[in-house]
């Protein structure tokens, strides 16, 4: 009997067709565990279909910053105008447009609200954006787990001594010396958000943790590829990442 796999999928951003091609290539069995890192919605054309698929599949999804923006737009299922404007500006318009009946999106809110902020799977620790290296997990909030970037990526030592943090959120080619479509690996973390919606990339990534294999589907070129992790990622030198606090003093 083959070993059940742990499969982690990066930010989908409404690219349902690319997700279907990616999962066809990965071919998860009923015993495999599939985890989405958040940002199922926004920017791409078929957020409604992505949400329906993930909900019906029973796969686990973490809360991403785009799901958080959606939830903040409709506290108690009623629109909050400033938050709604911020979400629509950040890609929410494409999510609303993917619904013939926008009220169907409201039916997803309770389910989306149930998304965990992180998952500890023993050998790996999943979170959308990262963690603050100077804070205990219990001290951190949605802001850190869903939004953090440079403070996390510039840490010079792993947050956990015995597990790898796997994230999405930050498009990998925005990090130093990382080519579009390439994963980024730092001190105790691996970023698998390869920028599916961005014209410089188009790659949606799934990572088979068990076999250390990267699967990718390109939504612009109708192309798939499969690579060993070591061939698919670039090592990040944390000293090359300037934090916002450092940039303010330039």
C-alpha positions as CSV (number, residue, x, y, z in Angstrom):
1,X,0.0,0.0,0.0
2,X,1.4,3.4,-1.0
3,X,2.0,6.0,1.7
4,X,-0.7,8.7,2.1
5,X,0.6,12.0,0.9
6,X,0.5,15.5,2.4
7,X,-0.2,18.0,-0.4
8,X,-0.2,21.8,0.1
9,X,-1.6,24.1,-2.5
10,X,-0.7,27.8,-2.8
11,X,-2.9,30.8,-3.4
12,X,-5.5,30.0,-6.1
13,X,-7.1,33.5,-6.5
14,X,-10.1,32.3,-8.4
15,X,-8.2,30.3,-11.1
16,X,-10.5,27.3,-11.1
17,X,-9.4,25.9,-14.4
18,X,-5.8,26.0,-13.4
19,X,-6.6,24.3,-10.2
20,X,-8.4,21.5,-11.9
21,X,-5.4,20.9,-14.2
22,X,-3.1,21.0,-11.2
23,X,-5.1,18.5,-9.2
24,X,-5.4,16.2,-12.3
25,X,-1.6,16.1,-12.4
26,X,-1.3,15.5,-8.6
27,X,-4.1,12.9,-8.7
28,X,-4.7,12.9,-4.9
29,X,-6.2,9.6,-3.6
30,X,-8.9,9.3,-1.0
31,X,-6.1,8.7,1.6
32,X,-4.1,11.8,0.7
33,X,-4.5,15.0,2.7
34,X,-4.9,18.2,0.7
35,X,-4.4,21.6,2.3
36,X,-5.0,25.0,0.8
37,X,-3.1,28.0,2.2
38,X,-5.8,30.6,1.8
39,X,-6.6,33.2,-0.8
40,X,-9.0,31.0,-2.7
41,X,-10.7,34.1,-4.0
42,X,-10.2,37.4,-5.8
43,X,-8.4,38.6,-8.9
44,X,-9.1,35.5,-11.0
45,X,-12.3,34.8,-13.0
46,X,-13.9,31.9,-11.2
47,X,-13.8,32.4,-7.4
48,X,-17.3,31.0,-7.1
49,X,-16.3,27.7,-8.7
50,X,-13.2,27.5,-6.5
51,X,-15.2,28.0,-3.3
52,X,-17.8,25.5,-4.3
53,X,-15.1,22.9,-5.2
54,X,-13.1,23.2,-2.0
55,X,-16.2,23.2,0.2
56,X,-17.6,20.1,-1.5
57,X,-14.3,18.3,-1.6
58,X,-13.9,18.5,2.2
59,X,-10.3,19.7,1.8
60,X,-8.9,22.0,4.5
61,X,-8.3,25.6,3.8
62,X,-6.6,28.2,6.0
63,X,-7.7,31.8,6.3
64,X,-5.9,34.1,3.9
65,X,-5.9,37.9,3.9
66,X,-8.4,38.0,1.0
67,X,-10.9,35.8,2.9
68,X,-10.3,38.1,5.9
69,X,-11.1,41.2,3.7
70,X,-14.3,39.5,2.6
71,X,-15.4,38.6,6.1
72,X,-14.7,42.2,7.3
73,X,-16.8,43.5,4.5
74,X,-19.9,41.7,5.8
75,X,-19.9,41.6,9.6
76,X,-23.2,40.0,10.6
77,X,-23.9,39.5,6.9
78,X,-24.4,43.3,6.4
79,X,-22.1,45.4,4.3
80,X,-19.6,47.6,6.0
81,X,-18.9,50.3,3.4
82,X,-15.3,51.2,4.1
83,X,-14.2,47.5,4.4
84,X,-16.3,46.6,1.4
85,X,-14.5,49.3,-0.7
86,X,-11.1,48.0,0.4
87,X,-12.0,44.4,-0.5
88,X,-13.4,45.3,-3.9
89,X,-10.3,47.4,-4.6
90,X,-8.1,44.4,-3.6
91,X,-9.7,42.0,-6.1
92,X,-13.1,41.4,-4.6
93,X,-14.9,42.8,-7.7
94,X,-13.9,39.7,-9.7
95,X,-15.3,37.4,-6.9
96,X,-18.6,39.2,-6.9
97,X,-18.7,39.0,-10.7
98,X,-18.2,35.3,-10.6
99,X,-21.6,34.9,-9.0
100,X,-24.8,35.2,-11.1
101,X,-26.6,35.7,-7.7
102,X,-24.3,37.5,-5.3
103,X,-26.4,36.3,-2.4
104,X,-24.9,32.9,-2.9
105,X,-21.6,34.4,-1.7
106,X,-23.2,35.3,1.5
107,X,-24.0,31.6,2.0
108,X,-20.3,30.9,2.1
109,X,-19.5,33.3,4.9
110,X,-20.0,31.0,7.9
111,X,-17.9,28.3,6.2
112,X,-15.1,30.7,5.4
113,X,-15.3,32.0,9.0
114,X,-14.5,28.5,10.2
115,X,-11.1,28.4,8.3
116,X,-8.2,27.9,10.8
117,X,-5.4,30.5,11.0
118,X,-2.8,27.8,11.0
119,X,-2.3,24.1,11.2
120,X,0.4,22.1,13.0
121,X,0.9,18.8,11.2
122,X,4.0,17.8,13.1
123,X,6.7,17.9,10.5
124,X,5.2,20.9,8.8
125,X,3.3,24.0,10.1
126,X,0.9,25.7,7.7
127,X,-0.1,29.4,7.7
128,X,-1.1,31.8,5.0
129,X,1.5,34.6,5.4
130,X,4.0,33.6,8.2
131,X,4.7,34.3,11.8
132,X,6.3,37.2,13.7
133,X,9.7,35.8,14.8
134,X,9.7,37.8,18.0
135,X,6.3,36.7,19.3
136,X,5.0,33.4,20.7
137,X,2.2,31.8,18.7
138,X,-0.4,32.5,21.4
139,X,0.5,36.3,21.2
140,X,-0.1,36.5,17.5
141,X,-3.3,37.5,15.7
142,X,-4.9,37.4,12.3
143,X,-2.8,40.3,11.3
144,X,0.5,38.3,11.6
145,X,-0.8,35.0,10.3
146,X,-2.6,36.6,7.3
147,X,-0.5,39.6,6.4
148,X,3.1,39.5,7.6
149,X,5.9,39.6,5.0
150,X,9.3,41.1,5.4
151,X,9.8,40.7,9.2
152,X,9.1,37.0,8.8
153,X,11.2,36.5,5.7
154,X,14.2,38.4,7.0
155,X,14.5,36.3,10.2
156,X,18.0,34.8,10.4
157,X,16.9,31.6,12.3
158,X,14.0,29.2,12.0
159,X,11.0,29.9,14.1
160,X,10.6,26.2,14.9
161,X,13.6,23.9,15.5
162,X,11.8,20.8,14.3
163,X,9.2,21.7,11.6
164,X,9.0,23.6,8.3
165,X,6.6,26.5,8.0
166,X,4.9,26.5,4.6
167,X,3.3,29.7,3.4
168,X,1.6,31.5,0.5
169,X,0.7,35.2,0.5
170,X,4.0,36.7,-0.8
171,X,4.6,36.1,-4.5
172,X,7.9,34.4,-4.6
173,X,9.5,36.5,-7.4
174,X,9.1,39.6,-5.3
175,X,11.8,38.1,-3.0
176,X,15.5,38.7,-3.9
177,X,16.8,36.7,-6.9
178,X,13.8,34.5,-7.3
179,X,12.6,33.9,-10.9
180,X,8.8,33.8,-11.7
181,X,7.4,30.4,-11.1
182,X,10.2,29.4,-8.6
183,X,9.5,28.6,-5.0
184,X,11.4,30.4,-2.2
185,X,13.0,28.8,0.8
186,X,14.4,30.6,3.8
187,X,15.4,29.9,7.4
188,X,12.8,27.3,8.4
189,X,10.2,28.3,5.8
190,X,9.0,27.6,2.3
191,X,6.9,29.9,0.2
192,X,4.7,28.3,-2.5
193,X,2.8,31.3,-3.8
194,X,4.2,31.6,-7.3
195,X,1.8,34.3,-8.5
196,X,-1.0,32.5,-10.4
197,X,-2.8,35.7,-11.4
198,X,0.3,37.8,-12.2
199,X,1.2,38.3,-15.8
200,X,4.9,37.7,-15.0
201,X,4.1,34.2,-13.8
202,X,0.8,32.4,-14.1
203,X,2.0,29.4,-12.2
204,X,-0.2,27.8,-9.6
205,X,1.8,25.5,-7.3
206,X,1.0,22.3,-5.3
207,X,3.7,20.7,-3.1
208,X,3.7,17.0,-2.3
209,X,5.4,17.2,1.0
210,X,5.7,13.4,1.4
211,X,7.7,13.0,-1.8
212,X,9.3,16.5,-1.9
213,X,7.8,17.0,-5.4
214,X,6.5,20.3,-6.8
215,X,3.6,20.3,-9.3
216,X,2.7,23.4,-11.2
217,X,0.1,24.5,-13.7
218,X,0.3,27.7,-15.8
219,X,-3.0,29.5,-16.3
220,X,-1.8,31.6,-19.2
221,X,0.0,28.9,-21.3
222,X,-2.0,25.8,-20.5
223,X,1.2,24.1,-19.3
224,X,2.0,21.7,-16.5
225,X,5.3,20.7,-15.0
226,X,6.6,18.5,-12.2
227,X,10.0,19.0,-10.4
228,X,11.9,17.8,-7.3
229,X,11.7,20.5,-4.6
230,X,15.5,21.2,-4.8
231,X,15.2,22.0,-8.5
232,X,12.1,24.1,-8.0
233,X,13.1,26.6,-5.3
234,X,15.6,29.3,-4.6
235,X,17.3,29.8,-1.3
236,X,16.8,33.2,0.3
237,X,19.5,35.2,2.1
238,X,17.6,36.9,4.9
239,X,20.1,39.7,5.0
240,X,19.1,40.8,1.5
241,X,15.5,41.5,2.6
242,X,15.0,45.0,3.8
243,X,12.1,45.5,6.3
244,X,9.8,48.5,6.0
245,X,11.4,49.9,9.2
246,X,14.8,49.8,7.4
247,X,13.5,51.3,4.3
248,X,12.1,54.3,6.3
249,X,15.6,55.2,7.3
250,X,17.1,55.2,3.8
